[in-house]
Amino acid sequence: MIYAYFYKIEYSEKCCFYKRNFLNQLIKLVDISKKLERCWEIEKADIVFTIWDFVNNSELVGKKLVVYSLQDNSFRNQEIINNKNVLFVTDHCKSEVYNKVVCLLNISELYKNKYQTEVLPLSNRKYDVVFMGTTQYDEKITKHRLDVIKNIEDICRKNNLEYYTSSAPIKYSKYMNILNNTKIFISPYGWGEFSLKEYECICYGAHIVKPKIYFQY
């Protein structure tokens, strides 16, 4: 039996729900494994699961590590990838560059309850173009997102297209209803490339437009 320890797990538990879900999937995989058993003392552990922030902590020197990423952008930390003690990195995307990076969303249960067995045909959808998301970032990203909203509104008015833009929080039921009636959803950069909305668009059959990215989902 290989003993596995989750290091500084309280850090992950304070994150947003999809990142907590990411951690919970790893714990579940260990719990159902026939080869791994979760232990509660780091000294006993053969493998330690941790986020990349703690890889160089003194308690982990000499330990075999599985690193999970809680970033919103794709994992591209060369130092950690080259660390011989790091067995692999789990992320929300598949890296085109690093073969140690594996995508946990391939086995994710996070979106199963959102998949629609039937979706509206595009011809029956109300909105041609939609943006929903906060604009409260640093100066550059805020301007980027405000420009996106302005361009959507200008282009749609000029071409007599139906659109919906919102930077304020809305009820989740209204949000999903709008997605269900969206033909094209615009997904600009935030703090990173990854957004839950993109997966929700897939579940509801909407097309996604976003900046060019350098990794594969």
VMD Tcl script that draws the C-alpha trace (Angstrom):
set ca {
  {0.00 0.00 0.00}
  {1.20 3.52 -0.87}
  {0.39 6.14 1.75}
  {-0.75 9.56 0.51}
  {-0.86 12.79 2.52}
  {-2.61 16.07 1.61}
  {-0.37 18.96 2.64}
  {-1.84 22.29 3.81}
  {-5.29 21.23 2.65}
  {-6.90 24.12 4.57}
  {-5.44 26.53 1.99}
  {-7.41 24.86 -0.80}
  {-10.61 24.66 1.24}
  {-10.75 28.45 1.41}
  {-10.85 28.77 -2.39}
  {-13.91 29.20 -4.62}
  {-16.22 26.26 -5.20}
  {-14.74 24.92 -8.45}
  {-11.25 24.84 -6.91}
  {-12.60 23.06 -3.83}
  {-14.27 20.62 -6.21}
  {-10.90 20.05 -7.89}
  {-9.33 19.13 -4.55}
  {-12.28 16.95 -3.55}
  {-11.91 14.95 -6.75}
  {-8.29 14.20 -5.88}
  {-9.28 13.11 -2.38}
  {-12.00 10.89 -3.83}
  {-9.54 9.29 -6.26}
  {-7.25 8.44 -3.35}
  {-10.12 7.13 -1.24}
  {-11.35 4.72 -3.93}
  {-7.88 3.63 -5.00}
  {-6.80 0.06 -4.35}
  {-3.14 1.11 -4.26}
  {-3.32 4.38 -2.31}
  {-4.40 4.97 1.26}
  {-4.77 8.41 2.79}
  {-2.67 8.99 5.90}
  {-2.69 11.82 8.44}
  {1.01 12.09 9.29}
  {3.40 13.52 6.73}
  {6.28 11.44 8.10}
  {4.42 8.27 7.11}
  {3.59 9.45 3.58}
  {5.11 7.92 0.45}
  {3.42 10.56 -1.73}
  {2.33 14.08 -0.81}
  {-0.42 15.98 -2.63}
  {0.03 19.75 -2.50}
  {-0.46 22.94 -4.48}
  {2.55 24.35 -6.31}
  {3.02 27.19 -3.80}
  {4.42 24.77 -1.22}
  {6.65 22.50 -3.33}
  {9.86 23.97 -1.87}
  {8.76 23.94 1.78}
  {11.24 22.27 4.10}
  {8.73 19.59 5.23}
  {8.53 18.30 1.66}
  {12.25 17.89 0.98}
  {12.83 14.41 -0.46}
  {9.11 13.60 -0.72}
  {7.47 12.35 -3.93}
  {4.90 14.98 -4.88}
  {1.67 15.22 -6.83}
  {1.07 18.90 -7.46}
  {-2.40 20.30 -8.15}
  {-2.87 23.75 -9.62}
  {-5.44 26.21 -8.29}
  {-4.64 28.85 -10.88}
  {-7.10 30.29 -13.39}
  {-4.43 30.22 -16.07}
  {-2.66 27.13 -17.35}
  {0.29 25.68 -15.49}
  {3.64 26.69 -16.98}
  {6.06 26.62 -14.04}
  {9.28 25.22 -15.52}
  {11.04 24.85 -12.17}
  {8.30 22.60 -10.77}
  {7.99 20.61 -13.99}
  {11.74 19.90 -13.86}
  {11.67 18.99 -10.17}
  {12.56 15.28 -10.03}
  {10.40 14.78 -6.94}
  {7.28 16.02 -8.75}
  {5.59 12.97 -10.28}
  {2.95 14.95 -12.18}
  {0.78 18.05 -12.03}
  {-3.02 17.98 -12.22}
  {-4.60 21.01 -13.82}
  {-7.89 22.09 -15.43}
  {-6.31 21.86 -18.87}
  {-3.92 19.71 -20.87}
  {-0.54 21.25 -21.57}
  {0.84 21.17 -25.11}
  {4.32 21.70 -23.71}
  {4.71 19.63 -20.54}
  {3.93 15.92 -20.45}
  {3.78 15.97 -16.66}
  {0.62 18.09 -16.73}
  {-2.63 16.11 -16.84}
  {-6.20 17.42 -17.05}
  {-8.44 16.48 -14.14}
  {-11.53 17.91 -15.85}
  {-11.46 14.84 -18.12}
  {-12.91 12.90 -15.20}
  {-14.70 15.78 -13.54}
  {-18.17 15.48 -12.07}
  {-18.44 19.25 -11.71}
  {-20.55 19.76 -14.83}
  {-22.63 16.58 -14.96}
  {-25.68 18.28 -13.44}
  {-25.47 21.10 -15.99}
  {-25.48 19.01 -19.17}
  {-28.69 19.42 -21.15}
  {-30.13 16.42 -22.95}
  {-31.86 18.88 -25.29}
  {-30.81 22.41 -26.18}
  {-32.56 25.11 -28.18}
  {-31.55 25.28 -31.87}
  {-29.54 28.42 -32.58}
  {-32.33 29.70 -34.84}
  {-34.69 29.73 -31.84}
  {-32.39 31.60 -29.50}
  {-33.09 35.20 -28.53}
  {-29.60 36.66 -28.20}
  {-27.07 36.80 -31.01}
  {-24.20 37.98 -28.79}
  {-23.84 37.89 -24.99}
  {-21.30 38.94 -22.38}
  {-21.79 38.34 -18.66}
  {-18.93 38.89 -16.23}
  {-17.31 41.27 -13.81}
  {-15.17 44.20 -14.92}
  {-13.60 44.69 -11.50}
  {-9.96 43.83 -12.17}
  {-6.75 45.81 -12.45}
  {-6.64 48.80 -14.81}
  {-5.66 46.91 -17.97}
  {-8.07 43.98 -17.64}
  {-10.91 46.28 -16.58}
  {-10.34 48.40 -19.71}
  {-10.14 45.24 -21.85}
  {-13.50 44.03 -20.57}
  {-15.20 47.42 -20.77}
  {-13.98 47.69 -24.38}
  {-15.47 44.26 -25.10}
  {-18.86 45.40 -23.80}
  {-18.74 48.64 -25.82}
  {-17.77 46.78 -29.01}
  {-20.56 44.25 -28.57}
  {-23.12 47.00 -28.12}
  {-21.81 49.11 -31.02}
  {-21.59 46.19 -33.48}
  {-24.97 44.75 -32.54}
  {-26.77 48.09 -32.80}
  {-25.16 48.76 -36.17}
  {-26.15 45.33 -37.51}
  {-29.55 45.09 -35.83}
  {-28.52 42.10 -33.69}
  {-29.98 41.11 -30.33}
  {-27.47 41.31 -27.49}
  {-27.21 41.13 -23.72}
  {-24.34 42.52 -21.62}
  {-24.04 42.59 -17.85}
  {-21.19 43.25 -15.45}
  {-23.39 43.05 -12.35}
  {-24.27 39.86 -10.43}
  {-27.54 38.23 -11.49}
  {-29.53 35.29 -10.15}
  {-28.17 31.96 -11.30}
  {-31.53 30.89 -12.76}
  {-31.60 34.03 -14.92}
  {-27.98 33.49 -15.92}
  {-28.64 29.92 -17.10}
  {-31.80 31.02 -18.94}
  {-29.78 33.64 -20.84}
  {-27.09 31.06 -21.69}
  {-29.80 28.75 -22.98}
  {-30.91 31.58 -25.30}
  {-27.41 32.62 -26.45}
  {-25.95 32.02 -29.88}
  {-22.46 33.48 -29.28}
  {-20.92 34.08 -25.86}
  {-17.91 36.41 -25.62}
  {-15.31 35.28 -23.05}
  {-12.45 37.79 -22.63}
  {-9.43 37.33 -20.39}
  {-9.75 37.79 -16.64}
  {-6.90 36.85 -14.30}
  {-6.26 33.87 -16.57}
  {-7.52 31.98 -19.61}
  {-9.81 29.56 -17.79}
  {-13.46 30.34 -17.07}
  {-16.29 28.22 -15.71}
  {-18.63 30.04 -18.10}
  {-16.98 28.34 -21.07}
  {-17.95 24.91 -19.79}
  {-21.44 26.10 -18.98}
  {-21.73 27.40 -22.56}
  {-20.75 23.95 -23.83}
  {-23.41 22.36 -21.62}
  {-26.05 24.72 -23.03}
  {-24.95 24.55 -26.65}
  {-23.73 28.13 -27.04}
  {-20.71 29.05 -29.16}
  {-17.74 30.66 -27.37}
  {-15.48 33.42 -28.69}
  {-12.31 34.11 -26.71}
  {-8.74 35.34 -27.22}
  {-6.22 32.94 -28.72}
  {-4.87 30.58 -26.05}
  {-1.79 28.40 -25.89}
  {-3.13 25.18 -24.36}
  {-5.71 22.51 -25.08}
  {-8.88 21.76 -23.12}
}
mol new
graphics top color blue
foreach p $ca { graphics top sphere $p radius 0.5 }
foreach p [lrange $ca 0 end-1] q [lrange $ca 1 end] { graphics top cylinder $p $q radius 0.2 }
display resetview
